[in-house]
Amino acid sequence: MSRFEVLTNGVLATEIVAGPGLATQPVLPDRAGRHQVIVLTQPGTPRIIADGIAANLRVDHTVVELPDRDGAKSWELVAELYESLARLGVGRHDTIVGVGGGALTDVAGFVASTWLRGIEAVYVPTTVLGAIDAAIGGKTGINLAGKNLVGTFTHPARVVVDTDVLDALPAGIKREGWAEAIKAGFIADPDLVSLFEQFPENPPMVEVVERAVAVKVDVVNGDFREAGQRMILNFGHTVGHGVEIAQGISHGEAVAIGMVAAADLSRRRYGFDYPMRDVLKALGLPVTSTADRRQVEELIWLDKKRDANGLKMVLLDAVGSPRIDYVTADEVALGLDAIGLG
Ligand SMILES: NC(=O)c1ccc[n+]([C@@H]2O[C@H](COP(=O)([O-])OP(=O)(O)OC[C@H]3O[C@@H](n4cnc5c(N)ncnc54)[C@H](O)[C@@H]3O)[C@@H](O)[C@H]2O)c1
């Protein structure tokens, strides 16, 4: 088992543990005064995981199933949940445990951080993307007119990543997570990229998760010196975000396509010479888009990384060496050519 710490002002905010079999062991931090636990999960997540966690809690608990995927991240549902918490008498010293993908931990964190002005949250992420990205860093949120428009910045007390659960994921969901995991390698850990190059068919889950979690924790803890360095996590996301919406594909697939475009811009600016397409293809990820080019362009230029000086993108001058740069419309256009939107 490996252990990581997210700190705020030098104080432990989140303990993250990762390793095989952890969801079959007690997941709560030791703490006096806890009367009950609400376990939130979703129907798409094998129920056996939440039930197993609940059975080991050793405290009164209620398991609540929310709608699947982003269907859980709605204001109406959160209002219903608050009513349930009131009926159950959930108090200041109680805990909400979120068991599921990133959507579930986002809403679990949001409810925990707002109920009684904030109670303890524990996450058991059950997707690769949830484990290495969504569960770490304290961003909680629900969707209103747009995605994640309402949320809080509140760290969970504990994140328990069971790599056996992640190993058992359906291939498609696993692959989506590989896109964010290899992204972590591109921005900060060349050895993680090598792992994917060596074992494209079956990347070693424990090591991949440990390395990708370490990158996210380091970024969140501000170990990367320059101001605004959290933005390096957005490698592949500027174009990826546009493609995700315009083409209606999954986040992980869109990030893969976005990384191909960003690698092309990086090659033109810095001579970044890396077979991005081949490596991502070998992982089973898409490298071209069939979206409407005009719509992708519009979405890119609406991006929140745009400021008065233009559009900022994360580029690479080498694997593990990110640069945050303003890019021109011509460069972006060539990047779109590179993903087949010519
Ligand atoms: N808070 C953050 O910093 C952050 C970062 C990235 C993404 N997110 C959010 O995360 C969400 C995406 O997360 P995701 O990719 O995990 O998707 P998801 O949460 O929508 O889950 C995808 C599907 O996988 C199912 N599932 C979960 N665990 C499973 C398991 N072990 N076996 C089989 N199926 C399982 C889910 O029920 C769902 O049907 C989005 O809402 C996004 O906004 C948040």
The ligand as a Gaussian input file, in Angstrom:
#p B3LYP/6-31G(d) Opt

LIG

0 1
 N      -13.303000      17.169000      -9.191000
 C      -12.395000      17.124000     -10.137000
 O      -11.290000      17.655000      -9.991000
 C      -12.694000      16.367000     -11.400000
 C      -11.655000      16.077000     -12.293000
 C      -11.951000      15.340000     -13.430000
 C      -13.264000      14.906000     -13.665000
 N      -14.244000      15.221000     -12.772000
 C      -15.625000      14.759000     -12.980000
 O      -15.611000      13.335000     -13.004000
 C      -16.698000      12.875000     -13.813000
 C      -16.176000      11.804000     -14.745000
 O      -15.670000      10.751000     -13.953000
 P      -15.561000       9.252000     -14.504000
 O      -14.763000       9.247000     -15.753000
 O      -15.117000       8.428000     -13.375000
 O      -17.040000       8.922000     -14.994000
 P      -18.393000       8.624000     -14.188000
 O      -18.278000       8.998000     -12.783000
 O      -19.465000       9.233000     -15.000000
 O      -18.476000       7.021000     -14.297000
 C      -18.560000       6.405000     -15.557000
 C      -19.381000       5.112000     -15.443000
 O      -18.618000       4.102000     -14.801000
 C      -19.426000       3.455000     -13.821000
 N      -18.530000       2.841000     -12.877000
 C      -17.914000       3.416000     -11.826000
 N      -17.134000       2.517000     -11.212000
 C      -17.256000       1.354000     -11.892000
 C      -16.681000       0.053000     -11.737000
 N      -15.795000      -0.196000     -10.774000
 N      -17.012000      -0.905000     -12.624000
 C      -17.902000      -0.650000     -13.631000
 N      -18.467000       0.564000     -13.820000
 C      -18.134000       1.550000     -12.957000
 C      -20.266000       4.595000     -13.306000
 O      -21.369000       4.144000     -12.563000
 C      -20.643000       5.265000     -14.622000
 O      -21.665000       4.545000     -15.265000
 C      -17.288000      14.087000     -14.480000
 O      -18.458000      14.471000     -13.808000
 C      -16.206000      15.165000     -14.307000
 O      -16.755000      16.471000     -14.253000
 C      -13.980000      15.931000     -11.649000

